[in-house]
Amino acid sequence: MAISQQALQNLEFLFPADQSELPRTDPDLVEIFANFAFDEVLRESLLPQRTRLMVQLAALIATGAQTEFKVMLEAAASAGVTPVEMKEVVYQAVPYVGLGRTIDFVHLLNEYLLADGVALPLPSQATTTAADRMAKGLALQKAVAGAEVIEAMQASAPADLVHVQRFLSGNCFGDHVSRAGLDIATRELVTLALLASLGGCDPQLQGHVAINLKVGNDRWVLIDVVAQILPFIGYPRALNALRGIQEKAPAQN
């Protein structure tokens, strides 16, 4: 089996300076993966290329795939993903993946940007302050998830869990989701990719399927995102994510 012409064209565009040893040491694996991820899977996608690369970067963060993340940063740059967008994908991972895993990717991205001549820090994308982060975060949370959903969730929280509800509003939404640099629809696709790639987050994934639908990402876009990260996260997590999409956004026959 040889690498298809379409896969070769996509690889040459995304990785113009690739000097990997794998074609020499592992030609079978390279052919299988290239034909699948950079031809067959792409033929089924309508996602904009830049969006596809951003959700793939998110998936690699969630799975802890540092080596492939570095490789795909080159592809993202080739596709026109900006330094600010790369940063925001990494920052968006913090409330969902945790800083313990994400910090390695902060450093990897910084190394990449500095080597590319990008001055750091980048312009701040914060839209909240210490004084208004809670109010703005709660307002955004209600806007994307539904006021009735958030009010019911907060009202039903036991007294010893009320502070966690505050954390969700002020930190997750006020500090992170409210940031500029990614529009809310793209940010929610990134979040879906993070949760799908983590695995074991079925309630949270379904919650963000609902949010994605509210911000304009329909069922077919969500399926597309999972299909585009499947080569990097494997079938079990991808199929679980697709089941979550099916449960919250069933096909209309």
Secondary structure in CASP SS format (residue, H / E / C, confidence):
PFRMAT SS
TARGET T0000
AUTHOR 0000-0000-0000
METHOD secondary structure of the structure
MODEL  1
M C 1.00
A C 1.00
I C 1.00
S C 1.00
Q H 1.00
Q H 1.00
A H 1.00
L H 1.00
Q H 1.00
N H 1.00
L H 1.00
E H 1.00
F H 1.00
L H 1.00
F C 1.00
P C 1.00
A C 1.00
D C 1.00
Q C 1.00
S C 1.00
E C 1.00
L H 1.00
P H 1.00
R H 1.00
T H 1.00
D C 1.00
P H 1.00
D H 1.00
L H 1.00
V H 1.00
E H 1.00
I H 1.00
F H 1.00
A H 1.00
N H 1.00
F H 1.00
A H 1.00
F H 1.00
D H 1.00
E H 1.00
V H 1.00
L H 1.00
R H 1.00
E C 1.00
S C 1.00
L C 1.00
L C 1.00
P C 1.00
Q H 1.00
R H 1.00
T H 1.00
R H 1.00
L H 1.00
M H 1.00
V H 1.00
Q H 1.00
L H 1.00
A H 1.00
A H 1.00
L H 1.00
I H 1.00
A H 1.00
T C 1.00
G C 1.00
A C 1.00
Q H 1.00
T H 1.00
E H 1.00
F H 1.00
K H 1.00
V H 1.00
M H 1.00
L H 1.00
E H 1.00
A H 1.00
A H 1.00
A H 1.00
S H 1.00
A C 1.00
G C 1.00
V C 1.00
T C 1.00
P H 1.00
V H 1.00
E H 1.00
M H 1.00
K H 1.00
E H 1.00
V H 1.00
V H 1.00
Y H 1.00
Q H 1.00
A H 1.00
V H 1.00
P H 1.00
Y H 1.00
V H 1.00
G C 1.00
L H 1.00
G H 1.00
R H 1.00
T H 1.00
I H 1.00
D H 1.00
F H 1.00
V H 1.00
H H 1.00
L H 1.00
L H 1.00
N H 1.00
E H 1.00
Y H 1.00
L H 1.00
L H 1.00
A H 1.00
D C 1.00
G C 1.00
V C 1.00
A C 1.00
L C 1.00
P C 1.00
L C 1.00
P C 1.00
S C 1.00
Q C 1.00
A C 1.00
T C 1.00
T C 1.00
T C 1.00
A C 1.00
A C 1.00
D C 1.00
R H 1.00
M H 1.00
A H 1.00
K H 1.00
G H 1.00
L H 1.00
A H 1.00
L H 1.00
Q H 1.00
K H 1.00
A H 1.00
V H 1.00
A H 1.00
G C 1.00
A H 1.00
E H 1.00
V H 1.00
I H 1.00
E H 1.00
A H 1.00
M H 1.00
Q H 1.00
A H 1.00
S C 1.00
A C 1.00
P C 1.00
A H 1.00
D H 1.00
L H 1.00
V H 1.00
H H 1.00
V H 1.00
Q H 1.00
R H 1.00
F H 1.00
L H 1.00
S H 1.00
G H 1.00
N H 1.00
C H 1.00
F H 1.00
G H 1.00
D H 1.00
H H 1.00
V H 1.00
S C 1.00
R C 1.00
A C 1.00
G C 1.00
L C 1.00
D C 1.00
I H 1.00
A H 1.00
T H 1.00
R H 1.00
E H 1.00
L H 1.00
V H 1.00
T H 1.00
L H 1.00
A H 1.00
L H 1.00
L H 1.00
A H 1.00
S H 1.00
L H 1.00
G C 1.00
G C 1.00
C C 1.00
D H 1.00
P H 1.00
Q H 1.00
L H 1.00
Q H 1.00
G H 1.00
H H 1.00
V H 1.00
A H 1.00
I H 1.00
N H 1.00
L H 1.00
K H 1.00
V C 1.00
G C 1.00
N C 1.00
D C 1.00
R H 1.00
W H 1.00
V H 1.00
L H 1.00
I H 1.00
D H 1.00
V H 1.00
V H 1.00
A H 1.00
Q H 1.00
I H 1.00
L H 1.00
P H 1.00
F H 1.00
I H 1.00
G C 1.00
Y H 1.00
P H 1.00
R H 1.00
A H 1.00
L H 1.00
N H 1.00
A H 1.00
L H 1.00
R H 1.00
G H 1.00
I H 1.00
Q H 1.00
E H 1.00
K H 1.00
A C 1.00
P C 1.00
A C 1.00
Q C 1.00
N C 1.00
END
